[in-house]
Amino acid sequence: GRVMLAGGPGAGKETAARYIHAQSDRAEAPFVTVNSAAIEPERMEELLFGPETEGRGIEPGLLEQANGGVIYFDEVADMPLGTQSKILRVLVDQSFQRVGGVDKVKVDLRVISSSNKDLQAEIDAGNLRQELYHRLNVVPIHVPSLEERREDIPLLATHFIESFNQAQGLP
C-alpha cells in the first residue's frame, strides 16, 4: 500500500522511507526521491514526467527512473496543484505522458510520501488536493521526533561514534 509518513522536521522521514524500501520485495529496485519543496514549480512536471522534444529526444523523468521501484515524495503538500492532479492520474492509471510527448508511458511504482505539515490544514487552505491525500495516505505512519524518543539517544550516540571511528580510522 501507499505509505504516508508524518513527523516534524528532522524526525527521519526519509530514513524511514528508505528502511521501508530496503525491507520490501523491491529492495533491489530504484528508490527515487522527489523533494517537492526544493523544486521550482515551473520545472516540477518536466522533472517528474521527463521532456520529449525533437531536438533532444526523450529524457526520462523521475517517475520513469523509479519504474519497478519506489518513488518518495518528500513534502508532498509543496507540490504545485496542477502537478498534484497529474500525479493523481498516474496513481490511478499507472501511466503518464512526457512533457511534449503523445505516447503513454507505463510505470509500476510504489509510492511513499511525507510531510511535516498538518495535511488536513493544507487541504483546507487549498494547497493539497483531498483526492491525492486519500490516495497517498493508505498506510499512515507517524515518525516520532528524537524528543519523543529520548531513550534512543544513547543507542544513536554509540552508533554514530562507531561509524565515525570506522570511517576515520580513529580509536
C-alpha positions as CSV (number, residue, x, y, z in Angstrom):
1,G,0.0,0.0,0.0
2,R,0.9,3.6,-0.3
3,V,2.6,5.0,2.8
4,M,2.3,8.5,4.2
5,L,5.0,9.4,6.8
6,A,4.2,12.3,9.1
7,G,6.5,13.9,11.6
8,G,8.4,17.1,12.4
9,P,11.4,18.4,10.5
10,G,14.5,16.3,11.1
11,A,12.5,13.3,12.5
12,G,14.0,11.0,9.9
13,K,11.1,10.5,7.5
14,E,13.4,9.9,4.5
15,T,15.4,7.4,6.6
16,A,12.1,5.6,7.5
17,A,11.1,5.6,3.8
18,R,14.5,4.1,2.8
19,Y,14.1,1.5,5.5
20,I,10.6,0.6,4.2
21,H,12.1,0.3,0.7
22,A,15.0,-1.9,2.0
23,Q,12.6,-4.3,3.7
24,S,10.3,-4.6,0.7
25,D,10.3,-7.0,-2.2
26,R,11.5,-4.1,-4.3
27,A,14.7,-3.6,-2.3
28,E,16.9,-4.1,-5.3
29,A,14.9,-1.8,-7.5
30,P,15.4,2.0,-7.6
31,F,14.5,4.4,-4.8
32,V,13.9,7.9,-6.2
33,T,13.4,11.0,-4.1
34,V,11.3,13.9,-5.2
35,N,11.9,16.9,-2.8
36,S,8.8,18.9,-3.7
37,A,9.9,21.9,-1.6
38,A,13.2,22.3,-3.4
39,I,12.0,22.0,-7.0
40,E,10.9,25.2,-8.8
41,P,7.2,24.8,-9.6
42,E,7.7,25.6,-13.3
43,R,10.2,22.7,-13.5
44,M,8.3,20.1,-11.5
45,E,6.4,18.4,-14.3
46,E,9.5,18.2,-16.6
47,L,11.5,16.6,-13.8
48,L,8.7,14.2,-12.9
49,F,7.5,13.2,-16.3
50,G,10.6,13.9,-18.5
51,P,10.7,16.0,-21.6
52,E,10.2,14.8,-25.1
53,T,11.4,17.2,-27.8
54,E,12.5,16.8,-31.4
55,G,15.9,18.4,-30.8
56,R,16.8,16.5,-27.6
57,G,14.7,13.4,-27.9
58,I,13.4,11.6,-24.9
59,E,14.7,12.3,-21.4
60,P,13.3,10.0,-18.7
61,G,11.8,11.8,-15.7
62,L,11.9,10.8,-12.1
63,L,8.8,8.6,-12.4
64,E,10.3,6.6,-15.2
65,Q,13.6,6.3,-13.3
66,A,11.7,4.9,-10.4
67,N,9.9,2.3,-12.6
68,G,9.8,-1.1,-10.8
69,G,10.8,0.5,-7.5
70,V,9.7,3.2,-5.1
71,I,9.2,6.9,-5.6
72,Y,9.4,9.0,-2.4
73,F,7.5,12.4,-2.5
74,D,9.1,14.5,0.3
75,E,6.9,17.4,1.4
76,V,4.1,16.4,-0.9
77,A,2.0,19.5,0.1
78,D,4.6,21.7,-1.6
79,M,3.8,20.2,-5.0
80,P,2.0,22.6,-7.3
81,L,-1.7,21.9,-7.6
82,G,-1.6,21.3,-11.4
83,T,1.1,18.7,-10.8
84,Q,-0.9,17.1,-8.0
85,S,-3.7,16.5,-10.5
86,K,-1.3,14.8,-12.9
87,I,0.2,12.6,-10.1
88,L,-3.3,11.6,-9.1
89,R,-3.8,10.4,-12.6
90,V,-0.5,8.5,-12.5
91,L,-1.6,6.8,-9.3
92,V,-4.9,5.7,-10.9
93,D,-3.6,4.7,-14.4
94,Q,0.0,3.8,-13.6
95,S,0.9,5.7,-16.8
96,F,1.6,9.2,-18.0
97,Q,2.7,11.3,-20.9
98,R,6.1,13.0,-21.1
99,V,6.1,16.8,-21.3
100,G,5.7,17.5,-25.1
101,G,5.0,13.8,-25.8
102,V,2.0,12.0,-27.0
103,D,2.7,8.4,-26.1
104,K,1.6,6.8,-22.8
105,V,4.5,5.6,-20.6
106,K,3.5,2.7,-18.3
107,V,5.1,2.6,-14.9
108,D,5.0,0.2,-11.9
109,L,5.6,2.2,-8.8
110,R,5.2,2.0,-5.1
111,V,4.7,5.4,-3.5
112,I,5.9,6.7,-0.2
113,S,5.1,10.3,0.7
114,S,5.9,12.6,3.7
115,S,5.2,15.9,5.2
116,N,6.0,17.9,8.3
117,K,2.9,20.0,7.8
118,D,-0.7,19.4,9.0
119,L,-2.1,17.9,5.8
120,Q,-5.7,18.5,6.8
121,A,-4.9,22.2,7.2
122,E,-3.1,22.2,3.8
123,I,-6.3,20.6,2.3
124,D,-8.5,23.3,4.0
125,A,-6.2,26.0,2.7
126,G,-6.3,24.7,-0.9
127,N,-2.7,23.7,-1.0
128,L,-3.2,19.9,-1.2
129,R,-5.9,18.1,-3.2
130,Q,-8.0,16.0,-0.9
131,E,-8.2,13.1,-3.5
132,L,-4.5,13.0,-3.7
133,Y,-4.2,12.9,0.0
134,H,-6.6,10.0,0.3
135,R,-4.7,8.1,-2.5
136,L,-1.4,8.6,-0.7
137,N,-2.5,8.1,2.9
138,V,-3.4,4.4,2.7
139,V,-0.9,3.4,5.4
140,P,-0.3,6.4,7.7
141,I,2.8,6.2,9.8
142,H,3.9,8.8,12.4
143,V,7.7,9.2,12.6
144,P,8.4,10.5,16.2
145,S,10.9,13.2,16.8
146,L,14.0,12.5,18.9
147,E,12.3,14.5,21.7
148,E,9.6,11.9,21.7
149,R,12.1,9.0,21.9
150,R,14.8,10.2,24.3
151,E,15.6,6.6,25.2
152,D,17.2,6.2,21.8
153,I,19.8,8.8,22.3
154,P,22.4,6.5,23.9
155,L,21.9,3.9,21.1
156,L,22.2,6.6,18.4
157,A,25.3,8.1,20.1
158,T,27.0,4.7,20.2
159,H,26.1,4.0,16.5
160,F,27.5,7.3,15.3
161,I,30.7,7.1,17.4
162,E,31.4,3.6,16.0
163,S,30.5,4.8,12.5
164,F,32.9,7.8,12.7
165,N,35.6,5.6,14.2
166,Q,35.4,3.2,11.4
167,A,35.2,5.8,8.6
168,Q,38.0,8.0,10.0
169,G,40.2,5.2,11.4
170,L,40.1,6.6,15.0
171,P,40.1,4.5,18.1
